[in-house]
Amino acid sequence: MIKFAVCDDEPEMAQALCAALTAYMQARRADGCCVRSFSDGRSLLECGDSFDVILLDIQMSHPDGMETARQLRRRGERSLLVFVTVLEACVFDAFEVDACGYLLKPLDPGRFERTMNRVVKRLEERSAQTIVVQRGAACQVIALSEIVYCEVMGRKLYLHKSDGAVVEYCDRLERLERRVDQRFFKCHRSYLVNLDHVRGCRAGQVFLPRGEAIPVSRLRERELVQALLRHMKERDV
């Protein structure tokens, strides 16, 4: 079951979004969904629940949608975010919080369906794509979406996950690079970064959600920026 949250301070808009989500899921004959509505960012932040997808109005009283999204990301929430706004220019800040898309007010049914198709596909991909890591006689299955970045030191690889855990095992970075998908970019000879988790790059560093900064080679900085822009365009953010 997919858990949705709608956060909008306009009651009519919140109601319209909830109705559109319910109708969309019924049309897909999905197993089920849960849709909860919040009238402001503070009530969403304080509810204590996690959601698969959050539809978030940008222009609300403090905290507005963007600040609400920042706080969600700072505490490790991995919900897919879809911003709702009357101003298309506002969505460029969505890159900072890894938004999955945006909707303009008033709702356009065609755009809503296309956006939700992309959101559901991304949820499915999250659960489907994994790698198996061999650690001695044991093995561990890891979702690619959970890997923030990988680093190699000596003969060992270290997979840094979104929950703060680090998986250590013996392998070569080149072999791992062949096993992951296009969201991973080799920003340095010793680092592979998941573009889904990149929050920006500046002065030879890549910035990540938990405050980490990893190096990017001078010769690869321009390629990284281009890869990020392509990645955003593919997600239609």
C-alpha positions, 0 to 999 in steps of 0.5 A: 500500500502506498502512503500519500500525504497532501500538505496545502493550506488551501482547503479546496486545493487539498481536497482536490489533490486527495480526490485526484490521488484516490481516483488515480489509484483506483484507475490503476486497480492498485492494491490500496493507498492511504491519503492523509491531508495536512493544512500546514508544514508544521503539522506534517513535520510533527505527525511522526509518520513516514510517507512514500509520496508527499504532495507539498504546496510551496507557498504556505505560511512558515514553514513554507513548502521548501523549508518543510522539505528541507527539514524532512530531508535533514532528518533522513526522510526519503519520501518522493516529493511533488511540489504544488505551486502557482509559480513555475519559477519556484520549482528550480529550488526543487533540486536542493531537496531531490523533488520528483516533480511538480504540479501547477495550480489549477490542476491539469488532469493530463499533467497530474496523471503523467507526474503520478505515473513517473512517481509510481514508476520510481517507487517501483524502481526503488524496490526492484533494483538491488545488488548483492554484496558478498562478505565472507560466507555471508551476503547482503542485499542492498537497494541501489536507492539506499546507497548515497556514495561509494568509496574505495580504500585499498582493497575495500569498498565502503557503501555509505547508505542513506540511514548512515550505515556503512557496508564494507566489503572487498571488491574493486570500484570498477566492478561495482560501477558496472553493476549499478545504473545510470544514476551513479556517477564517478566523480573521482577515481575513488568515489562513485556518487548517487545523483539522486542524493546530490544536493550541489557541488562547489569548489571541488566538492559534492554535497550530500544530504547528511552534511557529507562532502566528497571530492570531485576531480577538477577534470570531472566537475563539468561532466558532473554538472551536465550529468546532474542537469540531465538527471533532473531533466529525465525526472522532469523537475 
